[in-house]
């Protein structure tokens, strides 16, 4: 091993130059720490942010959209859409009636089973 090899301070594993974390123990390397410190110390580029916020939409697109909406509102008045009444789904019995019916049928079945056995 030469002296120029990067080593993990925790486990001694050899590191590549671009490694952000040790492959064996998972601890951040000096490079990861340095990049975090640089990111914290560096102020955000406000001019770049302002330039990105100043991007205006293309005027042709706005003209097409506004012309289409004006044309539609002039030629076609808004009318309420008639919706059909929702169809009733399920059984005509309430859930409580279904449970009571199943319980009654079960009781009758148990009664006849006990009657047949003995």
N, C-alpha and C positions, 0 to 999 in steps of 0.2 A: 504494500500500500504506500502511496505517496502522500506527501503532506498537503497536496492540493485537493484531495478528496473531501467532500462534505460529509460530515457524520452527524447523526442524531445525538443531541446532548443527553437524551434520556436513556436510549438503549444501545447506542453505538452503531446502528445500522447505517450502511452507506446510502447517501442520498444523491439524486440527480440534481443538476443546477436549477431546474424549474420546479422542483417538488415543493408543494405548499404544506404537505403533511407527511409524516413518517409512515412508511408502508407497514411497519411491524407494530409500532405502539400507537400510531394515530395522532401523536401530538403535533401541533403546528410547528413549522420550521421557522428559522430566522427570516426567510424570504416572506412568509405569510405575515409575520409580525410587522415587518418593514412596510409591506403594502397596506396593511390596515392603518398604520401610523400615518403614512402618506395620504391616504384617503381622508382621514380625520382632519389632518392639518390643511389640506387643500380646500380652498373655498370653491363653491360651485361657480360655474361659468354662467353668470347672469346674462351676459350679452347673447350667448348662444341660446339660452332659454327664451329671451325676448324675441330673437329672430325666429325661433320655431313657433312661437305663439302668434306672430304677425302674418303667418301664411294665410292668405285670403283665398276663398274658393274662386274658381274660374267664373267670370261674369256670364259666359255663354250658358253655363249650366243653370245659373240663377234665372236668366231670362227665359230659358225653356220651361223651367218648373213654374215660374209665375205665370207665363202665358198659358200653359196647359191648365193650371188651376182656374184662371180667369175664364178661359173658354168653357170649361166644364160647368162652372157656376152660372154662366150666362145661359147655356143651352139646356142644361138639365137641372131642374129644381130638385131639391132634396125631398124625398118622400119617405115616410116611415115604412120600414119593411114589416110586412105582416108575417108573424111567426106562428106556426101551427102549435096548438096546445100540446103539451107533452103527453105522450101515451102512458097510461097507467101500467106499470110493470109489476110483476110478482103475482102472488095469489090473492084472491079476494078476502082471505081470512087474515086477521091480525097475527102478529108473531106469538102473542100470548095464547090465542086460540089454537094455533098449530101445536104449541108445546103441550097444552092441556089435552089435545086430541091424541098425541103420541103417548102421553102418560096413561091415558084411559085405555088405549089399545094394548100397552104393555101390561097394565094391571089385568085386563081380560085374558091375555095370553098366559100370564103367570097363574091365574085362577084355574084355567083349564089344564095346565100342566100339572098343578098340584092335585086336581080332581082325577086326572088320568093315572097318576102314580099311586094314589092311594087312599 
